[in-house]
């Protein structure tokens, strides 16, 4: 399944080794057999750490070269890019972080690609670092969430235990992709014959696709080779460019109605709700307001 990869399995091995060392030192039992076991675990943890540093350095260098060649920008970190995202792998574990972020324009669309990292913990102790590669393209308006997961042994097991997906008219597509969406009618409308053909043509092993809000994602476990970035961009930009016209029109109209309602609510809101330094009590607080320009908030002056 897309949640697992050999790279992330190494993360579990390295994390387990580090956990053994930590617990072994805390317990303090140092007969020769236990000490030897702890030493082996320490060597495994050290080997994973060296591998991780070398992997990240090599991957960052290749992304910098990609950014320089294509006129993109590279950032070592960029947590803001995942703000508000839900659904695996987002929101999992602890110490979530975005690393090796590249941003730019591809085929006229604003795009980004990055490594998403989080840590799994057991009994409060760090156990495994898990890495995912995410490539995304921004859309003009938000759409309902739709997940497309490549069919494999794991996804077929889900079918066997009752987690059914949405079947479409194409038998080949049903064998290739698992469709998940809260609204079956919407999924059928979104995945018209042209969209299904694009997803069959541009699919990549182990890479799932998600449409959520104003973005299309391609995500996979592990650290993807930079050589595959163009193919991943073709996939997400292809989906963005093939959204059926009636689906795009409905999403645009819904967004226009939402904005019109928000504007109307803003216009009709009481004056105190739109005035700086006033909270919902209806009483002036002076928070964040310096009416006399002396560099001190009004609320602070009133409380002196």
Backbone bond lengths (Angstrom), bond angles and torsions (degrees), N, CA, C in turn:
res aa  C-N    CA-C-N  psi(-1)  N-CA   C-N-CA  omega(-1)  CA-C   N-CA-C  phi
1 X - - - 1.460 - - 1.521 110.56 -
2 X 1.340 117.22 164.03 1.452 121.77 -175.29 1.532 113.12 -69.59
3 X 1.335 117.40 -10.43 1.456 120.19 179.58 1.529 111.22 -77.64
4 X 1.329 117.61 -16.50 1.454 120.70 -171.73 1.522 111.20 -123.25
5 X 1.311 115.25 153.28 1.456 122.26 174.99 1.516 107.90 -158.84
6 X 1.325 116.09 164.29 1.465 119.02 176.78 1.517 110.61 -61.43
7 X 1.336 115.94 -36.40 1.462 119.23 179.58 1.526 111.16 -61.89
8 X 1.315 117.55 -44.89 1.455 120.34 -179.92 1.523 112.13 -72.92
9 X 1.353 116.66 -25.56 1.467 119.52 173.00 1.529 109.44 -64.54
10 X 1.340 117.11 -38.95 1.468 120.36 175.26 1.523 110.29 -60.24
11 X 1.340 115.27 -36.10 1.458 119.53 178.14 1.514 111.80 -61.67
12 X 1.339 116.57 -40.38 1.466 120.12 177.39 1.527 111.38 -66.49
13 X 1.333 116.60 -40.47 1.464 120.05 179.16 1.523 110.65 -63.57
14 X 1.343 115.95 -47.87 1.459 119.61 179.06 1.517 112.47 -63.49
15 X 1.338 116.38 -40.27 1.457 119.76 179.45 1.516 112.11 -67.41
16 X 1.341 116.79 -40.00 1.461 120.12 178.18 1.519 111.13 -63.71
17 X 1.335 116.05 -39.64 1.462 119.99 178.40 1.526 110.89 -63.58
18 X 1.327 116.13 -43.01 1.465 119.63 178.92 1.530 110.83 -64.98
19 X 1.345 116.50 -36.65 1.461 120.34 178.89 1.533 110.74 -65.70
20 X 1.329 116.86 -40.09 1.465 120.78 178.05 1.521 110.75 -61.30
21 X 1.330 116.07 -43.89 1.467 120.26 179.31 1.527 110.12 -62.24
22 X 1.327 116.77 -46.43 1.469 120.95 -178.53 1.520 111.70 -61.20
23 X 1.350 116.28 -49.25 1.462 119.70 -179.12 1.520 111.53 -67.90
24 X 1.337 116.71 -36.57 1.454 119.99 178.71 1.517 112.47 -62.37
25 X 1.333 116.51 -41.43 1.461 120.12 178.60 1.521 111.38 -69.41
26 X 1.352 116.16 -33.19 1.465 119.09 178.74 1.533 111.44 -69.38
27 X 1.330 116.56 -41.87 1.462 120.87 -179.63 1.514 110.97 -67.01
28 X 1.347 116.10 -41.94 1.462 120.34 174.70 1.508 115.01 80.16
29 X 1.330 118.55 23.28 1.469 120.99 175.73 1.527 107.72 -92.67
30 X 1.306 117.09 117.43 1.460 119.42 -171.78 1.537 112.17 -127.04
31 X 1.335 118.01 44.42 1.468 116.26 168.43 1.524 107.94 -71.24
32 X 1.321 116.52 169.44 1.471 118.32 -168.02 1.527 113.09 -64.58
33 X 1.333 116.73 -32.74 1.459 118.53 -179.11 1.535 111.21 -71.68
34 X 1.320 116.20 -45.73 1.456 119.83 178.41 1.518 110.88 -64.91
35 X 1.328 116.53 -42.06 1.458 120.38 179.61 1.529 111.07 -61.76
36 X 1.334 116.00 -41.20 1.468 119.88 178.76 1.529 110.61 -63.82
37 X 1.338 116.26 -40.12 1.461 121.04 179.30 1.524 110.63 -63.68
38 X 1.336 116.23 -42.51 1.465 120.65 179.03 1.522 110.52 -65.06
39 X 1.327 116.72 -39.20 1.472 120.24 179.37 1.525 111.37 -63.85
40 X 1.336 116.19 -41.50 1.469 119.63 178.03 1.526 110.14 -63.29
41 X 1.340 116.16 -43.79 1.460 120.00 178.32 1.521 111.18 -61.96
42 X 1.330 116.84 -38.28 1.465 120.37 178.63 1.520 111.18 -64.22
43 X 1.326 116.73 -39.48 1.466 120.44 178.41 1.529 110.79 -65.72
44 X 1.343 116.55 -39.33 1.468 120.05 178.04 1.524 110.25 -64.77
45 X 1.346 116.10 -44.29 1.467 120.04 179.41 1.519 110.94 -62.86
46 X 1.336 116.60 -40.78 1.465 120.33 178.63 1.521 110.96 -65.67
47 X 1.341 116.39 -40.96 1.467 120.01 179.14 1.523 110.48 -62.04
48 X 1.350 116.70 -41.01 1.469 119.33 178.41 1.519 110.57 -64.73
49 X 1.326 117.39 -42.15 1.460 120.65 -179.77 1.529 110.72 -61.23
50 X 1.329 117.23 -43.28 1.470 120.72 178.52 1.525 109.93 -63.54
51 X 1.331 115.70 -44.68 1.467 119.93 178.01 1.518 111.43 -58.94
52 X 1.333 117.08 -43.42 1.464 121.67 -178.61 1.515 111.30 -63.74
53 X 1.331 117.04 -43.89 1.464 120.73 -179.92 1.525 110.35 -63.42
54 X 1.320 116.83 -45.53 1.464 120.69 -179.34 1.521 111.19 -65.82
55 X 1.348 116.57 -41.16 1.458 120.83 179.01 1.522 110.97 -61.93
56 X 1.330 116.80 -47.71 1.460 120.60 -178.12 1.514 111.02 -64.31
57 X 1.340 117.04 -40.81 1.465 120.87 -179.83 1.525 110.69 -64.14
58 X 1.326 116.70 -44.40 1.464 121.01 -179.71 1.525 110.82 -65.43
59 X 1.335 116.55 -43.79 1.455 120.82 -179.38 1.525 110.97 -64.98
60 X 1.336 117.31 -42.02 1.467 121.48 179.53 1.533 110.31 -62.90
61 X 1.330 116.63 -40.73 1.465 119.37 -179.95 1.523 111.21 -63.06
62 X 1.315 116.93 -41.53 1.465 120.39 -179.60 1.528 111.52 -69.02
63 X 1.326 117.06 -35.58 1.458 119.49 177.09 1.523 111.47 -69.03
64 X 1.320 116.92 -37.24 1.473 119.80 175.96 1.527 110.16 -61.42
65 X 1.317 116.30 -40.59 1.466 120.49 178.19 1.527 110.06 -64.85
66 X 1.340 117.07 -41.20 1.467 120.51 177.45 1.519 110.44 -61.65
67 X 1.336 116.59 -46.46 1.462 120.82 -178.84 1.523 110.94 -61.83
68 X 1.326 116.56 -43.23 1.463 120.38 -179.44 1.522 111.30 -64.76
69 X 1.326 116.77 -40.02 1.461 121.41 -177.95 1.521 112.62 -69.45
70 X 1.337 116.84 -36.02 1.468 121.04 -173.01 1.524 113.33 -105.19
71 X 1.322 117.91 6.45 1.459 120.20 178.58 1.511 113.48 72.78
72 X 1.334 117.15 26.07 1.453 121.89 176.79 1.525 110.02 -93.53
73 X 1.321 116.38 177.48 1.464 121.26 176.13 1.524 109.01 -115.94
74 X 1.330 115.45 147.48 1.468 121.74 -179.94 1.519 109.14 -118.64
75 X 1.345 116.45 136.67 1.461 122.14 175.86 1.528 108.05 -132.01
76 X 1.315 116.15 137.11 1.461 119.70 178.05 1.522 111.29 -63.23
77 X 1.339 117.13 -35.94 1.458 121.65 179.10 1.523 109.11 -139.52
78 X 1.333 116.48 159.79 1.459 119.38 -179.48 1.510 112.01 -169.39
79 X 1.318 116.77 64.13 1.454 121.15 -174.83 1.512 115.27 -60.39
80 X 1.339 118.26 -26.25 1.465 120.71 -176.83 1.524 112.03 -63.12
81 X 1.319 117.69 -22.99 1.458 120.90 -175.10 1.531 111.87 -68.93
82 X 1.335 118.64 -18.49 1.464 121.05 -179.16 1.527 112.33 -105.62
83 X 1.322 117.21 8.07 1.471 120.35 -178.08 1.524 110.83 -57.99
84 X 1.317 115.90 128.16 1.452 121.48 175.86 1.517 115.64 83.07
85 X 1.336 118.60 0.09 1.462 120.73 -177.50 1.528 110.72 -81.79
86 X 1.325 115.92 140.79 1.453 122.27 178.51 1.516 109.29 -131.27
87 X 1.331 115.69 169.69 1.453 120.05 -179.79 1.511 110.94 87.95
88 X 1.332 115.74 139.99 1.459 120.18 -178.16 1.521 110.34 -52.76
89 X 1.350 117.97 136.30 1.467 129.39 7.58 1.531 114.59 -89.29
90 X 1.328 117.95 -0.11 1.465 120.36 -176.98 1.530 110.48 -73.23
91 X 1.327 114.92 144.28 1.448 120.64 178.40 1.511 114.76 79.19
92 X 1.321 118.03 6.70 1.459 121.54 -179.82 1.527 110.80 -91.85
93 X 1.321 116.10 153.73 1.452 121.37 170.45 1.517 115.02 60.70
94 X 1.334 115.42 -155.99 1.464 124.22 -178.68 1.520 110.34 -124.43
95 X 1.330 115.24 169.34 1.474 121.64 174.53 1.532 111.50 50.12
96 X 1.326 115.76 50.24 1.466 120.13 -179.79 1.518 110.31 -70.56
97 X 1.320 115.47 140.14 1.454 118.79 -175.38 1.524 110.58 -153.97
98 X 1.328 115.57 146.20 1.458 122.22 172.58 1.520 108.05 -103.71
99 X 1.324 116.44 127.99 1.459 122.25 179.67 1.526 109.95 -124.20
100 X 1.321 115.60 154.90 1.467 122.11 172.22 1.530 111.57 51.67
101 X 1.317 115.05 59.23 1.461 122.44 -179.40 1.525 110.37 -88.60
102 X 1.333 116.15 127.61 1.461 121.14 171.71 1.517 107.64 -119.36
103 X 1.323 116.21 137.99 1.461 121.97 -178.60 1.516 109.83 -133.62
104 X 1.327 115.31 144.70 1.455 119.97 178.14 1.512 110.99 177.41
105 X 1.320 115.98 -167.84 1.467 122.52 -179.05 1.513 109.47 -108.87
106 X 1.326 115.46 135.00 1.468 120.90 179.15 1.524 107.80 -136.91
107 X 1.316 115.91 119.66 1.458 119.78 -178.39 1.510 113.21 60.30
108 X 1.340 116.84 29.29 1.454 121.47 -179.82 1.510 114.24 83.74
109 X 1.335 118.21 2.88 1.463 122.15 -178.92 1.534 110.33 -110.41
110 X 1.336 117.92 140.37 1.468 120.51 173.38 1.526 109.66 -72.62
111 X 1.321 116.66 123.37 1.462 121.72 -173.81 1.525 110.89 -130.34
112 X 1.314 115.12 165.48 1.462 121.99 175.94 1.518 108.77 -154.51
113 X 1.331 115.31 155.74 1.457 120.86 174.71 1.516 107.71 -145.49
114 X 1.333 117.19 143.33 1.454 119.63 -174.33 1.529 110.51 -161.60
115 X 1.329 114.30 166.22 1.457 121.67 173.02 1.516 108.10 -99.06
116 X 1.330 116.34 126.00 1.460 121.49 178.62 1.523 108.00 -105.05
117 X 1.317 116.08 125.16 1.469 121.11 -174.93 1.511 110.58 -123.29
118 X 1.322 116.09 140.39 1.462 120.90 169.15 1.521 108.35 -146.79
119 X 1.329 116.13 165.54 1.458 121.27 -178.19 1.523 110.35 -118.15
120 X 1.308 115.59 136.10 1.449 121.31 172.89 1.533 108.26 -90.98
121 X 1.339 116.85 144.11 1.460 120.83 -178.64 1.521 110.72 -129.35
122 X 1.322 115.11 147.92 1.460 123.02 175.50 1.519 107.40 -128.04
123 X 1.329 116.60 125.43 1.473 122.16 -179.01 1.525 111.13 54.28
124 X 1.329 115.96 36.06 1.452 120.33 177.23 1.505 114.86 81.62
125 X 1.334 117.56 -5.43 1.456 121.19 -178.77 1.521 109.92 -101.56
126 X 1.322 115.89 141.70 1.455 120.96 176.88 1.528 109.94 -63.08
127 X 1.335 116.48 131.62 1.457 119.71 -179.49 1.524 113.48 -120.84
128 X 1.314 118.75 -38.65 1.462 119.01 -175.21 1.513 111.78 -151.93
129 X 1.311 115.97 132.47 1.459 122.64 173.01 1.521 107.75 -91.67
130 X 1.319 116.86 127.25 1.454 121.91 -179.15 1.523 109.99 -117.97
131 X 1.319 116.03 130.99 1.461 122.12 -176.09 1.521 110.71 -119.40
132 X 1.338 115.15 142.19 1.457 122.06 177.56 1.525 109.06 -137.17
133 X 1.308 115.89 144.73 1.462 121.33 175.27 1.525 108.57 -100.55
134 X 1.326 115.99 127.15 1.468 121.39 -177.90 1.527 108.63 -124.36
135 X 1.313 115.97 129.15 1.469 122.42 175.35 1.521 107.15 -122.36
136 X 1.318 117.42 133.75 1.464 118.95 -173.51 1.526 111.72 -141.44
137 X 1.325 114.52 156.60 1.455 122.64 173.93 1.524 107.78 -130.09
138 X 1.315 116.75 141.69 1.463 121.36 -178.94 1.523 110.92 -87.66
139 X 1.329 115.60 143.68 1.462 122.81 177.95 1.523 109.75 -110.27
140 X 1.322 116.24 160.85 1.470 120.74 -177.71 1.525 112.12 -72.72
141 X 1.325 116.98 -33.79 1.464 121.30 -178.14 1.523 108.76 -135.40
142 X 1.327 118.15 158.73 1.468 120.34 179.80 1.527 112.93 -77.68
143 X 1.330 115.06 149.03 1.462 122.40 177.81 1.529 108.87 -125.19
144 X 1.326 115.67 161.87 1.456 120.16 175.37 1.529 109.71 -64.34
145 X 1.321 115.29 155.93 1.455 119.34 -179.39 1.525 110.93 -74.75
146 X 1.315 113.93 134.05 1.459 122.18 178.95 1.521 107.80 -141.56
147 X 1.325 117.50 124.69 1.463 121.89 -179.63 1.519 110.44 -111.01
148 X 1.325 114.64 136.37 1.459 122.24 175.99 1.526 107.67 -125.25
149 X 1.320 115.74 113.52 1.457 121.75 -176.05 1.526 108.75 -116.04
150 X 1.328 118.09 128.14 1.472 119.44 178.24 1.531 111.39 -56.72
151 X 1.304 116.77 133.64 1.460 120.88 177.43 1.532 110.01 -69.90
152 X 1.335 115.98 132.29 1.452 121.94 174.91 1.521 107.99 -150.92
153 X 1.309 117.10 -168.95 1.467 120.22 -177.99 1.519 110.79 -60.33
154 X 1.338 116.57 -42.57 1.459 120.36 -178.48 1.512 112.74 -63.27
155 X 1.346 117.17 -44.54 1.464 119.44 -178.74 1.527 111.09 -69.33
156 X 1.330 117.38 -31.04 1.473 119.63 176.94 1.527 110.87 -69.40
157 X 1.327 116.09 -32.61 1.457 119.00 175.34 1.527 110.92 -64.14
158 X 1.348 116.13 -35.92 1.459 119.72 176.85 1.524 110.45 -61.93
159 X 1.325 116.36 -40.34 1.462 119.39 176.62 1.530 110.98 -60.72
160 X 1.332 115.41 -38.80 1.461 120.37 -176.60 1.523 112.23 -65.85
161 X 1.337 116.84 -28.40 1.468 119.75 -178.63 1.519 111.88 -101.07
162 X 1.342 116.86 13.99 1.450 119.47 170.84 1.506 116.65 103.33
163 X 1.341 118.57 2.04 1.461 120.54 178.41 1.532 108.52 -91.07
164 X 1.318 115.52 77.96 1.465 120.32 -174.96 1.519 111.07 -75.51
165 X 1.332 114.90 150.66 1.456 119.62 175.42 1.529 108.90 -105.04
166 X 1.323 115.72 -174.05 1.464 121.17 -178.47 1.522 108.41 -97.29
167 X 1.314 117.10 120.11 1.462 121.63 178.37 1.519 110.03 -88.45
168 X 1.344 114.48 138.62 1.460 120.88 177.53 1.527 109.50 -111.04
169 X 1.321 116.33 -176.60 1.454 120.09 -174.13 1.526 112.65 -72.51
170 X 1.328 117.71 -22.12 1.460 121.00 -177.20 1.528 110.26 -89.60
171 X 1.342 116.14 116.97 1.468 120.61 178.84 1.521 110.53 -65.16
172 X 1.325 116.91 -37.34 1.475 120.41 179.09 1.518 110.62 -63.91
173 X 1.325 116.56 -42.14 1.459 120.13 179.00 1.526 110.60 -64.67
174 X 1.324 117.24 -40.76 1.465 120.63 179.92 1.524 111.42 -65.06
175 X 1.341 116.96 -32.14 1.460 119.95 177.81 1.523 111.73 -74.99
176 X 1.332 116.33 -22.48 1.465 120.91 -173.12 1.514 112.82 -97.83
177 X 1.335 117.04 -38.33 1.466 121.33 -174.21 1.527 111.01 -124.19
178 X 1.311 115.07 142.99 1.460 122.83 171.32 1.530 107.05 -102.07
179 X 1.334 118.00 123.82 1.460 123.02 -174.54 1.526 109.38 -104.61
180 X 1.323 116.36 128.62 1.463 121.73 178.35 1.527 109.13 -129.98
181 X 1.318 115.70 125.32 1.461 120.86 -179.66 1.525 108.20 -161.51
182 X 1.320 116.85 143.41 1.464 120.56 179.53 1.521 111.84 -69.42
183 X 1.329 117.56 -22.99 1.461 122.44 -176.46 1.531 108.49 -119.79
184 X 1.332 116.83 102.45 1.465 120.42 -177.19 1.519 111.58 -61.57
185 X 1.333 117.70 -40.91 1.465 120.66 -179.42 1.530 110.77 -61.04
186 X 1.307 115.76 -41.49 1.463 120.19 178.37 1.525 110.42 -63.32
187 X 1.332 117.55 -43.87 1.460 121.21 -179.73 1.528 110.74 -60.84
188 X 1.323 116.54 -43.01 1.466 120.54 179.29 1.524 110.64 -63.73
189 X 1.335 116.72 -41.46 1.465 120.11 178.59 1.528 111.24 -65.92
190 X 1.320 117.11 -41.74 1.462 121.21 -177.53 1.529 110.99 -67.56
191 X 1.318 115.80 -42.09 1.468 120.46 -176.06 1.526 109.76 -93.00
192 X 1.323 114.91 67.56 1.458 119.47 177.31 1.535 109.16 -77.11
193 X 1.334 119.45 174.89 1.470 120.63 -176.27 1.533 113.72 -55.00
194 X 1.333 118.61 -39.61 1.466 120.18 179.76 1.523 111.18 -65.60
195 X 1.325 117.41 -40.56 1.456 120.55 178.99 1.529 110.79 -67.62
196 X 1.331 116.97 -42.12 1.453 119.46 178.74 1.529 111.19 -61.93
197 X 1.332 116.93 -40.30 1.457 120.23 179.90 1.526 110.66 -64.73
198 X 1.319 117.00 -40.87 1.464 120.35 178.12 1.521 110.76 -61.95
199 X 1.338 116.95 -43.31 1.460 120.50 -178.79 1.519 111.72 -69.03
200 X 1.317 118.09 -30.63 1.459 120.94 175.36 1.519 111.42 -72.69
201 X 1.325 116.29 -37.55 1.463 120.69 -177.58 1.525 112.10 -75.46
202 X 1.323 117.10 -40.28 1.470 121.39 -172.78 1.528 113.95 -99.28
203 X 1.310 118.19 5.34 1.465 119.34 -177.03 1.527 110.45 -62.05
204 X 1.330 114.69 151.82 1.457 121.93 179.37 1.531 108.17 -129.73
205 X 1.320 118.17 139.53 1.468 120.74 -178.36 1.536 111.62 -55.91
206 X 1.323 115.91 129.15 1.452 120.70 175.17 1.511 115.85 76.27
207 X 1.337 118.45 4.66 1.459 121.94 -177.15 1.526 109.84 -105.20
208 X 1.336 116.08 120.38 1.463 121.91 177.33 1.521 109.59 -95.64
209 X 1.323 115.86 158.86 1.475 122.12 -178.84 1.523 108.05 -124.32
210 X 1.325 115.69 139.14 1.469 120.37 176.40 1.518 109.36 -137.81
211 X 1.325 116.13 134.11 1.461 122.77 168.96 1.515 105.88 -106.25
212 X 1.318 117.26 121.31 1.462 120.13 -176.35 1.520 108.74 -151.28
213 X 1.344 116.11 117.89 1.462 118.72 -178.40 1.518 110.23 65.47
214 X 1.312 115.67 -132.73 1.469 119.01 -177.59 1.526 112.07 -101.37
215 X 1.363 116.46 35.33 1.458 120.00 178.51 1.527 111.96 -143.55
216 X 1.328 114.62 150.91 1.460 122.16 169.30 1.524 106.71 -114.72
217 X 1.339 116.66 128.98 1.463 121.96 -178.36 1.521 110.78 -113.52
218 X 1.324 114.91 148.72 1.456 122.14 161.54 1.518 105.29 -122.33
219 X 1.331 117.75 122.12 1.457 119.51 -176.60 1.522 110.63 -134.43
220 X 1.331 114.78 151.36 1.458 120.62 -179.27 1.518 108.88 -155.13
221 X 1.331 116.04 155.34 1.459 121.26 179.25 1.520 110.18 -73.76
222 X 1.344 115.87 145.19 1.454 120.72 178.52 1.516 112.49 90.30
223 X 1.326 115.44 -173.88 1.460 122.17 179.74 1.517 108.23 -104.19
224 X 1.324 117.00 112.58 1.460 121.25 -176.52 1.519 111.13 -74.60
225 X 1.309 115.92 146.77 1.455 121.87 177.30 1.529 109.56 -65.08
226 X 1.321 116.44 135.17 1.467 120.51 -179.96 1.528 110.76 -60.59
227 X 1.325 117.34 -27.10 1.468 120.53 178.40 1.533 111.33 -61.43
228 X 1.334 117.13 -23.20 1.465 120.85 -179.47 1.525 113.20 -90.65
229 X 1.334 117.63 -0.89 1.459 119.74 -175.06 1.521 112.09 -62.79
230 X 1.317 117.88 -39.97 1.463 119.93 179.44 1.520 111.44 -62.11
231 X 1.327 117.71 -39.13 1.469 120.87 178.01 1.526 110.77 -66.41
232 X 1.323 116.95 -39.10 1.462 120.03 178.53 1.527 110.20 -65.88
233 X 1.333 116.95 -38.64 1.456 120.99 177.25 1.528 111.06 -66.62
234 X 1.334 116.58 -38.83 1.465 119.65 175.58 1.521 110.73 -59.76
235 X 1.326 116.11 -37.82 1.462 120.75 -178.70 1.526 111.26 -66.54
236 X 1.337 117.85 -53.42 1.472 119.49 -175.90 1.526 111.24 -70.24
237 X 1.329 117.37 -39.52 1.469 119.50 178.94 1.529 111.01 -69.41
238 X 1.331 116.15 -32.66 1.453 119.53 176.16 1.513 111.50 -63.32
239 X 1.345 116.24 -43.45 1.469 120.21 177.64 1.527 109.80 -63.10
240 X 1.332 116.63 -44.17 1.468 120.32 -179.59 1.524 111.48 -61.40
241 X 1.316 116.64 -36.34 1.463 120.47 -177.17 1.513 114.31 -83.95
242 X 1.340 117.92 -12.70 1.461 121.18 -177.40 1.528 113.36 -107.78
243 X 1.318 117.61 10.30 1.470 118.87 178.47 1.533 108.54 -59.87
244 X 1.321 117.78 125.63 1.475 119.95 -177.96 1.523 111.62 -54.59
245 X 1.326 116.02 143.67 1.460 121.57 -173.93 1.526 112.28 -58.83
246 X 1.334 117.96 -40.54 1.468 119.29 -177.08 1.529 110.95 -71.41
247 X 1.341 117.36 -29.83 1.467 120.30 176.30 1.526 109.62 -70.94
248 X 1.337 116.07 -43.90 1.466 120.40 178.28 1.525 110.88 -63.16
249 X 1.330 116.63 -40.15 1.466 120.46 -179.77 1.527 110.71 -64.76
250 X 1.329 117.11 -42.77 1.468 120.47 179.11 1.527 110.96 -63.96
251 X 1.345 116.84 -40.36 1.467 120.26 178.89 1.520 111.01 -66.73
252 X 1.328 116.69 -39.32 1.468 120.98 178.83 1.525 111.17 -64.82
253 X 1.342 116.51 -44.05 1.460 120.06 179.36 1.528 111.16 -64.67
254 X 1.337 116.66 -39.65 1.466 119.83 178.58 1.521 111.15 -64.07
255 X 1.332 117.06 -38.93 1.463 120.55 179.02 1.520 111.03 -69.62
256 X 1.324 116.98 -38.00 1.463 120.04 177.16 1.534 110.74 -63.74
257 X 1.326 117.05 -41.16 1.454 120.49 177.77 1.530 111.37 -65.10
258 X 1.323 115.87 -40.19 1.466 119.54 178.57 1.518 110.98 -62.25
259 X 1.342 116.52 -44.23 1.466 120.46 -179.74 1.522 111.02 -67.07
260 X 1.329 116.62 -39.66 1.472 119.67 178.92 1.529 110.61 -63.21
261 X 1.342 116.82 -40.61 1.457 120.92 178.18 1.521 110.73 -65.41
262 X 1.330 116.66 -40.95 1.468 120.12 178.82 1.523 110.96 -64.37
263 X 1.348 116.03 -40.65 1.470 119.78 178.45 1.529 110.91 -64.37
264 X 1.345 116.25 -40.32 1.458 120.09 180.00 1.529 110.71 -65.69
265 X 1.307 116.32 -41.27 1.463 119.97 178.09 1.519 110.93 -63.83
266 X 1.320 116.13 -36.93 1.467 120.30 178.27 1.528 110.61 -65.83
267 X 1.337 115.76 -43.14 1.474 119.36 -179.76 1.519 111.61 -65.35
268 X 1.336 117.12 -37.31 1.455 121.10 -175.27 1.525 113.76 -88.62
269 X 1.312 116.78 -2.93 1.462 119.52 -179.04 1.522 109.88 -69.09
270 X 1.346 118.29 146.29 1.470 120.50 178.33 1.517 111.00 -61.81
271 X 1.317 115.47 154.52 1.461 120.19 -175.13 1.518 111.95 -58.41
272 X 1.352 116.81 -38.49 1.465 118.09 -176.83 1.525 112.00 -66.06
273 X 1.353 116.42 -24.96 1.465 119.36 179.78 1.518 112.09 -75.77
274 X 1.347 116.29 -17.76 1.462 120.11 -179.63 1.522 112.31 -108.10
275 X 1.327 116.25 7.54 1.466 120.48 -177.05 1.512 110.15 -104.78
276 X 1.324 116.96 129.75 1.456 121.19 178.47 1.512 111.54 -59.96
277 X 1.338 116.38 141.03 1.455 121.07 177.64 1.504 113.69 87.09
278 X 1.353 117.77 9.10 1.458 121.46 -179.05 1.524 108.61 -122.33
279 X 1.314 116.58 131.01 1.446 121.29 176.29 1.522 110.48 -101.54
280 X 1.343 116.83 -176.89 1.463 120.62 -174.32 1.523 114.61 -68.11
281 X 1.303 117.70 -7.94 1.464 119.36 177.16 1.520 111.67 -68.46
282 X 1.329 116.56 -17.19 1.458 120.51 -177.18 1.511 112.81 86.63
283 X 1.320 117.95 -0.97 1.457 121.96 -179.65 1.528 110.31 -105.75
284 X 1.307 114.42 142.37 1.455 119.75 179.98 1.526 110.10 -66.69
285 X 1.355 115.57 130.22 1.464 120.01 179.97 1.510 112.47 -108.62
286 X 1.320 116.98 -29.46 1.457 120.24 -176.91 1.510 113.34 78.39
287 X 1.324 118.37 8.43 1.464 121.25 179.72 1.523 109.35 -72.57
288 X 1.303 115.32 125.85 1.458 120.57 178.71 1.513 114.17 76.15
289 X 1.322 118.01 12.14 1.465 121.48 -178.80 1.525 109.57 -124.25
290 X 1.315 116.07 133.31 1.470 122.24 177.55 1.528 107.37 -124.80
291 X 1.339 115.53 78.07 1.465 121.04 -173.16 1.522 112.53 -63.31
292 X 1.336 117.99 -35.94 1.474 119.42 -176.77 1.516 112.54 -90.91
293 X 1.318 117.31 -1.12 1.454 120.64 174.47 1.521 115.59 68.54
294 X 1.331 117.84 24.44 1.460 119.72 -178.61 1.523 113.29 -92.71
295 X 1.339 116.19 5.62 1.460 119.56 178.23 1.510 114.07 86.27
296 X 1.328 118.19 3.11 1.459 122.82 179.60 1.519 108.57 -121.25
297 X 1.356 116.79 128.03 1.457 120.02 179.01 1.528 110.79 -58.47
298 X 1.342 115.47 145.47 1.463 120.66 -178.69 1.520 111.79 -58.00
299 X 1.343 117.65 -38.10 1.457 120.04 -177.70 1.526 111.02 -63.33
300 X 1.333 115.47 -35.19 1.463 119.82 -179.63 1.532 110.43 -70.64
301 X 1.323 116.11 -36.54 1.470 119.59 179.03 1.524 110.52 -67.97
302 X 1.332 116.07 -37.38 1.473 119.56 -178.44 1.538 111.07 -69.76
303 X 1.327 118.06 -25.42 1.455 120.67 -176.99 1.529 112.77 -93.55
304 X 1.306 117.28 2.23 1.471 118.91 179.09 1.512 111.95 -72.60
